[in-house]
């Protein structure tokens, strides 16, 4: 059966497949430790916002995520929060750079599509993204 969530006056199941890339599509995620560290930052940002990160995977130059976003938040607002706050944290925690002013980690924009009732296919797609490249997953 389908697993629905609920808030005070709504039953919902809003899942999105999102792809984000680093600025200039730099190959920032070659090192598995960097992948895991950026994944941990994104997971904490999602928890802070009340967004559930169902699946995630990083290729060398982009990240795929399957997010369950409550209907009280728009996708645009959620992505602005995730990308903005995670950029600061990635520079501080992963790259140990304290200069944040004027620094941008993510490219502007993102790719998003609704998952709908075909969630299992999307989750498999995200898992298999770079299995041939590295064989490691970002979010375990």
N, C-alpha and C positions, 0 to 999 in steps of 0.2 A: 504494500500500500504506500501511497505517497506521504512523505513526512512534511507536514505543514507546521509553521511557527505561528505564534499569536502574540499580539499586543493587546491593549485594553479593548479596542473595538474593531480589530481586524485579524483575519487569518491570512497568512501570506507565505509565499514561496518565491522569492525574487533572487534569482541566481544569474550571475553575469560572468562571461569569459572576457578577461581583460588582458591586453598586452601593452607593456610599457618598455621604452628603450632609453638607454643613457644618451646624454647629449652627444651629438655628432655620430651616434651609433658606434661609439668606441667599444672595443672588446674588453669590457671591464670585468667580466665574470669568468676568466680562464681558470683561475685558481679555485679549487673546491672549497677552501676555507673562506674565501671572499663570498662565494655563492651562499654558503651556510650563514655567514654573518649578515649579509644583506637580507636573506630570508628571515632570520631572527628579528631584524629591525622591522621588516614589513609585517611580520606576524604580531609583534607588540603593538604597532600602530593600528592594526585592524582590531585587536582586542580593546585598545583604548577607545576606539570609535564605536564599538558594538557591532562590528562587521565580522562575519565568520569567514576565515580563509579555508576553503574546503580542499583546495589542491593548488600546488604551485611548482614551477620548474623554471630554471634559468638556463638559457643557451648562452654562448659567449657574449652576445650583444643584445639580448632582450630577455624579458621575463613574462611568462604566462601565469595567470592566476585565475582560479575559479572562486568568486566571492559571493557570499550570501549577504546582501545589503538590505536592512530593514526598510520598508516603504516610507518611513519618516525622513530618510535621507535620500537625496538625489544621487545618481551615479556621478554627475559632474562635481558636486560638492564633496563627495567621498573621495574621488580621485584627486581633487585639489588638495585635500587634507593629507592623504597618503603620500603623494609625491612631494608636497612641500615640506612636511615634517620629517619624512624619511630621508630627504636629501641632507638636511642638517645632521641628523643622527648618523647617516652613513659616513659623512666626512669626519665627524668627531670620533665615532666608535670603531669604524672599520679602517679608515685611512689615517686616523690619529692627527687630523688637521683641525686646528682650533679656529682658523680664519673662515668665517662663514659668510660674511658680508660680500655680496657680489659673486658668490659661487653658485652654480647651478649644476645639479647632478643629472636630472632627468631631462629629456627632450620635451618641448611643449607638446601637449596632446597625448592621446592614447587611442588604442583600438578597443572597442567593446561590442559584444553581441550578447543577446539574451540566451540563456541556456534552455529554458523551458523544460519540457518533460524528457528531453534527450540528454540528461545530465551525465549518464554513464559514458556515452560516446565522447562527450567533451572532456571528461576526466581522463579517459584513456588517451585521448589526443594529447592532452597536456603532459601526461606521464611519459608518452613515447616520443616527445619532441626531440630530445637529443640523446636518446638511448644509444644510438650508433656513435655519436660524437664522443661522449665521456662516460656514459654508463652510470652517472651519479645524479641523484635528485637533489633539488634545493631544499625542499621541505619534506622531511621524512616522516 
